[in-house]
């Protein structure tokens, strides 16, 4: 699948497959939210964003359920500016900036192998040298 031509529906389908294969147990509503966030943040990040959100969905939803009014202020402001749903923004802020979820804490105890570091470096280098689709024409 070509990342540059991925549609929202492609990302939803990918999310559904990942959810099923990895048995994350995220509800159907998660897929549209993930697709919206991926489309906003950049299709190049569809795999890590999707997996991060699916793997932590239940714990993150529990956190959002206990948000106080003051905790909704920043997500509401960003949502107004970005056009995203404020719950989606809160979810993203919580997974990236909030306290690590149980899964994130466990993953943090492992270290990358030399091969994994090399693969990440290669991807970063390739993404820096790719010509954006708008400039190809």
ZINORUR-V219748 format. One line per field, one symbol per residue. phi: phi as a letter, one per 30 degrees, with the letter a starting at -180 (. if undefined). burial: I if it has 16 or more other ideal C-beta (glycine too) atoms within 10 Angstrom, else O. A space follows every 10 residues. Layout:
phi = ???
burial = ???
This chain:
phi = .dedcdcedd dddddddddd dchdiddedd dddddddddd dkdecedddd dddddceddd dddddcdded ddddeddddd dciddddddd dddddccdee dedddddddc cddddddddd ddddddddcd deedddd
burial = OOOOOIOOOI IIOIIIOIIO OOOIOIOOOI IOIIIIIIOO OOIIOIOOII IIIIIIIOOI IOIOOOOOOO OIOOIOOIIO OOOIOIIIII IIOIIOOOOO IOOOOOOOOO OOOOOOOOOO OOOOOOOOOO OOOOOOO
